[in-house]
Amino acid sequence: MAQLSCNNLSVGYEGKAVVTDISFTVNAGDYLCILGENGSGKSTLMKTILRLKSPMSGNIESGDGLLPNEIGYLPQQTVVQKDFPASVREVVLSGCLNGCGLRPFYNRKEKQLAAENMERLGISDLSIRCYRELSGGQQQRALLARALCATRKILLLDEPTAGLDPNATLEMYDLIADLNKSGTSIIMISHDLVNSAKHASHILHIGKQSVLFSGTMSDYIKSDIGRRFVDFMGGESA
């Protein structure tokens, strides 16, 4: 069943479109990887899906009982966020804020959910540690646990392995894959086609002003744009 549908969507900022006429559907259990060069509009698209930006045209529809405030989000971290002076437990609990409404405290159910997600991501022993004292990989696990407190249905991840060392990167991809296998739909922005190809079921490749490919991972790898992107990224890393 479709959880999210983008129909003839155009997105941009300051009145200028960066990509136009985007149409794709995310079904329950999908793992969609969004690819594209810097400046192609990937993060702008994700912020539009999250209703942080208004679409310039087209529409976004949610289904399968998914509400707009039930989308978990793991953004790229800024330097200021990495130095946030709160405990891991406080950071994870903040993922429950949308469900609190006007209530100025977390209830027992929300505290239990935070504890379960810390356990799920292997950071229970870090719960009272200061977030800014953690390694990059540990911080990303805490933020992923925070995102899971917002929903178990669908997660939007913007370059979740940026800045991580190779071991932490592989661990993060494995964690995301495990979440997907347990039923959570994934929409992830990444430049890492090698690791994405191991786990993603679908690819959305966007270029400046247009969609270059939308379909399954297996079809993408066989396509001209897929082969060119693989060659380009291989040349970049050489």
C-alpha positions in Angstrom: 0.0 0.0 0.0 1.3 3.5 -0.9 2.5 5.4 2.1 3.6 8.4 0.2 2.9 9.7 -3.3 4.5 12.7 -5.0 2.5 13.8 -8.1 4.0 16.2 -10.7 5.9 17.9 -7.9 8.1 20.9 -8.5 10.4 22.1 -5.7 12.7 25.0 -5.1 13.4 28.1 -3.0 13.2 31.9 -3.3 10.8 31.4 -6.2 13.3 29.4 -8.3 12.6 25.8 -9.2 15.5 23.4 -8.8 13.7 20.2 -10.0 10.3 19.9 -11.7 7.6 17.4 -12.5 8.7 14.7 -9.9 6.3 11.8 -9.6 7.0 8.7 -7.5 5.4 6.4 -4.9 6.8 4.9 -1.8 5.0 1.7 -0.7 5.1 0.1 2.7 8.5 -1.6 3.1 10.2 0.2 0.2 13.8 1.4 0.5 14.2 4.4 -1.8 17.6 6.0 -2.4 17.7 9.5 -3.9 20.8 10.1 -5.9 22.1 13.2 -7.8 24.9 15.6 -8.0 25.3 18.5 -5.5 22.8 21.2 -6.1 20.4 18.9 -7.9 17.6 19.5 -5.3 17.8 16.3 -3.2 17.6 18.0 0.2 15.0 20.5 -1.1 12.9 17.6 -2.2 13.2 15.9 1.2 12.3 19.1 3.1 9.2 19.5 0.8 8.1 16.0 1.6 8.5 16.9 5.3 6.3 20.0 4.8 9.2 22.2 5.8 9.0 23.8 2.4 5.9 24.3 0.2 5.8 22.7 -3.2 5.9 25.1 -6.1 3.4 23.0 -7.9 2.0 19.4 -7.7 1.1 17.7 -4.5 2.1 15.2 -1.9 -0.3 12.6 -0.6 0.1 10.2 2.3 -1.7 6.9 2.8 -1.7 3.7 4.8 -2.7 5.7 7.9 0.4 7.8 7.7 0.0 11.4 9.1 2.3 14.2 8.1 3.7 14.5 11.6 4.5 10.8 11.7 7.5 10.8 9.5 10.9 10.2 11.2 13.6 12.5 10.0 17.4 12.3 10.3 18.9 15.5 8.8 22.5 16.3 8.1 24.1 17.5 11.3 25.6 21.0 11.6 28.6 21.8 13.8 26.3 23.4 16.4 24.1 20.3 16.6 27.1 18.0 17.1 28.0 20.1 20.2 24.5 19.9 21.7 24.9 19.8 25.6 22.1 17.3 26.4 22.1 13.6 27.4 21.6 10.9 24.9 18.3 10.0 26.6 17.1 13.6 26.3 18.0 13.7 22.6 16.2 10.5 21.9 13.1 11.5 23.9 12.8 14.7 21.9 11.6 12.6 19.0 8.3 12.2 20.9 7.7 16.0 21.0 5.1 15.9 18.1 3.0 13.5 20.1 3.0 15.6 23.2 0.8 18.4 21.9 0.6 21.1 24.6 1.6 18.7 27.4 4.9 20.0 28.9 6.2 16.5 29.9 6.8 13.0 28.5 4.5 10.3 29.6 5.4 6.7 30.6 4.6 5.4 27.1 7.0 7.9 25.5 9.7 7.2 27.9 9.3 3.5 27.3 9.5 4.1 23.5 12.7 6.0 23.9 14.2 3.2 26.0 13.1 0.6 23.4 14.7 2.5 20.6 18.0 3.1 22.4 18.0 -0.7 23.1 17.2 -1.4 19.5 20.2 0.7 18.3 22.6 -0.5 20.9 23.0 2.7 22.8 21.2 2.0 26.1 24.6 2.1 27.9 25.1 5.7 26.6 21.7 7.0 27.9 23.2 9.4 30.5 26.3 10.3 28.5 26.5 13.9 27.1 25.6 13.8 23.4 28.5 16.0 22.4 31.0 13.6 23.9 30.0 10.8 21.6 31.7 9.6 18.5 30.2 10.4 15.1 28.8 7.0 14.8 27.3 7.0 18.2 25.7 10.4 17.6 24.1 9.1 14.4 22.7 6.1 16.3 21.2 8.5 18.9 19.6 10.6 16.1 18.3 7.5 14.4 16.7 6.4 17.7 15.2 9.9 18.0 13.7 9.6 14.5 12.2 6.2 15.4 10.4 7.8 18.3 8.4 9.9 15.7 7.3 6.9 13.7 7.9 3.2 12.9 6.4 3.5 9.5 8.7 5.7 7.4 12.1 7.3 7.9 13.7 10.1 5.8 17.5 10.2 6.0 19.7 12.9 4.6 23.2 11.6 4.1 23.2 9.6 7.3 26.8 8.4 6.9 28.3 11.8 6.1 31.5 12.4 8.1 31.6 8.8 9.5 34.7 6.6 9.3 34.4 3.4 7.1 33.5 1.1 10.0 30.8 3.4 11.4 29.5 3.9 7.8 29.0 0.2 7.3 27.4 -0.2 10.7 25.0 2.6 9.9 24.0 1.0 6.6 23.4 -2.3 8.3 21.3 -0.7 11.0 19.1 1.1 8.3 18.8 -2.2 6.4 17.7 -4.0 9.5 15.1 -1.3 10.2 13.8 -1.7 6.7 13.6 -5.5 7.0 11.6 -5.1 10.2 8.9 -3.1 8.2 10.1 0.6 8.3 10.1 2.3 4.9 13.2 4.2 4.0 13.8 7.3 1.9 17.5 8.1 1.9 19.7 10.7 0.2 23.1 9.3 -0.5 26.1 9.6 -2.9 27.2 6.1 -2.0 25.8 3.9 -4.8 28.0 0.9 -3.8 26.4 0.5 -0.3 23.0 1.7 -1.5 22.9 -1.0 -4.2 23.3 -3.6 -1.4 20.1 -2.6 0.3 17.9 -0.2 -1.6 14.9 -1.5 -3.6 14.3 1.6 -5.6 16.2 4.6 -7.0 15.2 8.2 -7.7 18.0 9.9 -9.6 17.4 13.6 -10.1 19.4 16.2 -12.1 19.1 19.9 -12.3 15.5 20.7 -13.3 14.5 17.1 -14.1 14.1 13.5 -13.0 16.8 11.3 -14.7 15.5 7.9 -13.5 12.8 6.5 -11.2 12.5 2.8 -10.8 13.9 -0.3 -9.2 17.6 -0.7 -8.3 18.1 -3.6 -10.7 16.7 -1.5 -13.6 18.8 1.5 -12.6 22.1 -0.4 -12.6 21.2 -1.6 -16.2 20.3 1.9 -17.4 22.5 4.4 -19.2 22.3 7.0 -16.4 23.0 4.3 -13.8 26.2 3.1 -15.6 27.3 6.7 -16.1 26.8 7.5 -12.4 28.7 4.4 -11.4 31.6 5.4 -13.7 31.5 9.0 -12.4 31.6 8.0 -8.8 34.3 5.5 -9.4 36.4 8.2 -11.0 35.8 10.6 -8.1 37.0 8.1 -5.6 40.1 7.0 -7.6 
